[in-house]
Amino acid sequence: QTQFYRDTWVEINLDDLKHNVTSIKKHLPQDVHMFAVVKANAYGHGDIQVAKTALENGAHGLAVAFLDEALALRRNGIDAPILVLGATRPENVKLACENKISLTVFYYDWLKEARKFLNVDDLLNLHVKCDTGMGRIGVREVEDLKMIEEYINTQSNFVFEGLFTHFATADELDESYYRKQLKTFLELKNSLEIPPKYIHSANSAATLRFAESHFNSVRVGISMYGLSPSIEIKDRLPFELKQVFSLHSRLSLVKKLSEGEKVSYGATYETSQEEWIGTIPIGYADGWLRKLQGQEILVNNKRAPIIGRICMDQCMVKLSEEIPLGEKVTLIGSQGEGFISMDEVAKRLDTINYEIPCIISNRVPRIYIQNEKPIEVSNKLLVSSDFL
Ligand SMILES: Cc1ncc(COP(=O)(O)O)c(CNc2conc2O)c1O
């Protein structure tokens, strides 16, 4: 059982994760597959643990950003279908074959290059990505798609396993651009001789809002973690989402300062009267960024503001009264009646909820909670690394 030696940690509630996955599955028709998007260490939640819980509760497969993330899942005993959503080097396709990892192709010449690295009996499962308006990666014209389809279907190394696209605005109230993308995707899909096994377009927002975008598979990330794809659709979701990720620490010092005393770098904070000040062992190197100065956290079930500049490893909080040393504080998540949402922290950082769990760094261990009990600790600082 890996331990951790600083009183700062993330709690991942696997019961809430299960609630979200089963709610999404119930929302989908029986025959629509759910791919759990576990890229970026499952948006900072822990890729292996999230993958296992999602698969145990009805996910059909997994989606990641690049080959390394897929290999990490395979090396941890995950043998469900895995799709790499981003670009892969042609010279690495054999690794994908050997590990039964599906890759994304989005231009013709990649196929000709990739073939050079495959033996005659290698089989590579490919999903063709269409750019219908995201403007990132993907085929944009029917003739380009037809060229790719023709090449895949004539090369024994390649299996045309999937066709997909990605929406840029499915989380917005104005549906016009989404509808334009869906129409373009249908034109591309209908131009194919034979449709591939997986046809998918929906991210969380489209999965929750637009049944016509489900086709036979969906790719769900943010809502699986219990977060709304955007603020504007937050109060229009078809079922309750439970925030899986919470961030906690403990007071490492509590002191009473008299009026006119300074706190932290730059001596920018000055007590306006006699004040109780707590110190917490978390800082910007943990992803608790300096711009979070002033953000309230929960101490003894009450909101308390971070005061003074946030340091690399520590920050200070203004307490409403003397609090015992070692008291648990909650920076994100619930404590008693209080709740600090991912959206509240994101707002203070002028960003979106997706980014927050991603930037809480590997310095902060992840504790997995199931049936209200901690069942696993993942501390990335205490795992060995490969030396070249
Ligand atoms: C191709 C693709 N499919 C599905 C998802 C899941 O979307 P969801 O988390 O909204 O359900 C993403 C998320 N990609 C990103 C999420 O934030 N920035 C991104 O590039 C994606 O890039």
Ligand as a Chemical Component Dictionary entry (heavy atoms), coordinates in Angstrom:
data_LIG
# 
_chem_comp.id                   LIG 
_chem_comp.type                 NON-POLYMER 
_chem_comp.pdbx_formal_charge   0 
_chem_comp.three_letter_code    LIG 
# 
loop_
_chem_comp_atom.comp_id 
_chem_comp_atom.atom_id 
_chem_comp_atom.alt_atom_id 
_chem_comp_atom.type_symbol 
_chem_comp_atom.charge 
_chem_comp_atom.model_Cartn_x 
_chem_comp_atom.model_Cartn_y 
_chem_comp_atom.model_Cartn_z 
_chem_comp_atom.pdbx_ordinal 
LIG C1  C1  C 0 -11.758 13.777 -29.831 1  
LIG C2  C2  C 0 -12.379 13.899 -28.468 2  
LIG N1  N1  N 0 -13.434 13.115 -28.169 3  
LIG C3  C3  C 0 -14.037 13.188 -26.965 4  
LIG C4  C4  C 0 -13.589 14.048 -25.987 5  
LIG C5  C5  C 0 -14.323 14.093 -24.666 6  
LIG O1  O1  O 0 -14.968 15.322 -24.520 7  
LIG P1  P1  P 0 -15.716 15.631 -23.136 8  
LIG O2  O2  O 0 -14.664 15.588 -22.064 9  
LIG O3  O3  O 0 -16.283 17.006 -23.344 10 
LIG O4  O4  O 0 -16.757 14.567 -22.968 11 
LIG C6  C6  C 0 -12.507 14.894 -26.270 12 
LIG C7  C7  C 0 -12.071 15.859 -25.207 13 
LIG N2  N2  N 0 -11.073 16.740 -25.587 14 
LIG C8  C8  C 0 -10.813 17.850 -24.892 15 
LIG C9  C9  C 0 -11.336 18.251 -23.713 16 
LIG O5  O5  O 0 -10.775 19.467 -23.431 17 
LIG N3  N3  N 0 -9.925  19.825 -24.426 18 
LIG C10 C10 C 0 -9.948  18.843 -25.318 19 
LIG O6  O6  O 0 -9.279  18.796 -26.435 20 
LIG C11 C11 C 0 -11.882 14.819 -27.529 21 
LIG O7  O7  O 0 -10.817 15.599 -27.861 22 
# 
loop_
_chem_comp_bond.comp_id 
_chem_comp_bond.atom_id_1 
_chem_comp_bond.atom_id_2 
_chem_comp_bond.value_order 
_chem_comp_bond.pdbx_ordinal 
LIG C1  C2  SING 1  
LIG C2  N1  SING 2  
LIG C2  C11 DOUB 3  
LIG N1  C3  DOUB 4  
LIG C3  C4  SING 5  
LIG C4  C5  SING 6  
LIG C4  C6  DOUB 7  
LIG C5  O1  SING 8  
LIG O1  P1  SING 9  
LIG P1  O2  DOUB 10 
LIG P1  O3  SING 11 
LIG P1  O4  SING 12 
LIG C6  C7  SING 13 
LIG C6  C11 SING 14 
LIG C7  N2  SING 15 
LIG N2  C8  SING 16 
LIG C8  C9  DOUB 17 
LIG C8  C10 SING 18 
LIG C9  O5  SING 19 
LIG O5  N3  SING 20 
LIG N3  C10 DOUB 21 
LIG C10 O6  SING 22 
LIG C11 O7  SING 23 
# 
